[in-house]
Amino acid sequence: RFIHDRLLLAARRGLAYTDVGIAGVAQSLGFADASYFARFFRRFEGVTPSTFRRQTGTQSAGGQ
């Protein structure tokens, strides 16, 4: 659970404070597949990465 918490913290930071695309955030956290990252994020956070990003007001310039 500790590892999941740390990954979620890093994911939330990457989505909220950078313009890196969701696939780039996933890759930077060691996820080989962006769709697996999205499922992981939604399971523990309750929303998809793109929804989280919209809620925090950060939009990726390079797309998602």
C-alpha positions as CSV (number, residue, x, y, z in Angstrom):
1,R,0.0,0.0,0.0
2,F,2.9,2.4,0.7
3,I,4.2,2.0,-2.8
4,H,0.7,2.7,-4.3
5,D,0.4,5.8,-2.1
6,R,3.8,7.1,-3.3
7,L,3.0,6.4,-6.9
8,L,-0.4,8.2,-6.5
9,L,1.3,11.2,-4.9
10,A,3.8,11.5,-7.8
11,A,1.0,11.0,-10.3
12,R,-1.1,13.7,-8.8
13,R,1.9,16.1,-8.8
14,G,2.7,15.2,-12.4
15,L,-0.8,15.7,-13.6
16,A,-1.5,18.9,-11.6
17,Y,1.8,20.8,-11.9
18,T,3.2,19.9,-15.3
19,D,2.2,20.0,-18.9
20,V,3.5,16.5,-19.6
21,G,0.9,14.3,-21.3
22,I,-0.7,11.5,-19.4
23,A,1.3,8.9,-21.2
24,G,4.5,10.9,-20.3
25,V,3.5,10.9,-16.6
26,A,2.8,7.2,-16.8
27,Q,6.1,6.5,-18.4
28,S,8.0,8.6,-15.8
29,L,6.4,6.6,-13.0
30,G,7.5,3.3,-14.6
31,F,4.2,2.3,-16.3
32,A,4.9,0.7,-19.6
33,D,1.3,1.1,-20.7
34,A,-0.7,4.4,-20.3
35,S,-4.0,2.5,-20.2
36,Y,-2.8,0.5,-17.2
37,F,-1.7,3.7,-15.5
38,A,-5.2,5.1,-16.1
39,R,-6.9,2.1,-14.6
40,F,-4.5,2.1,-11.6
41,F,-5.1,5.8,-11.1
42,R,-8.9,5.5,-11.3
43,R,-9.0,2.5,-9.0
44,F,-7.2,4.4,-6.2
45,E,-8.1,8.0,-6.9
46,G,-11.7,7.5,-8.0
47,V,-11.4,9.6,-11.2
48,T,-9.4,9.2,-14.4
49,P,-6.2,11.0,-14.9
50,S,-7.7,13.3,-17.5
51,T,-10.7,14.2,-15.2
52,F,-8.2,14.8,-12.3
53,R,-6.2,17.1,-14.6
54,R,-9.4,19.0,-15.6
55,Q,-10.4,19.4,-12.0
56,T,-7.0,20.8,-11.1
57,G,-7.1,23.2,-14.0
58,T,-3.9,21.9,-15.8
59,Q,-4.3,21.0,-19.4
60,S,-1.5,19.3,-21.4
61,A,-0.3,21.3,-24.3
62,G,0.8,18.1,-26.1
63,G,-2.5,16.3,-25.8
64,Q,-3.2,13.3,-23.7
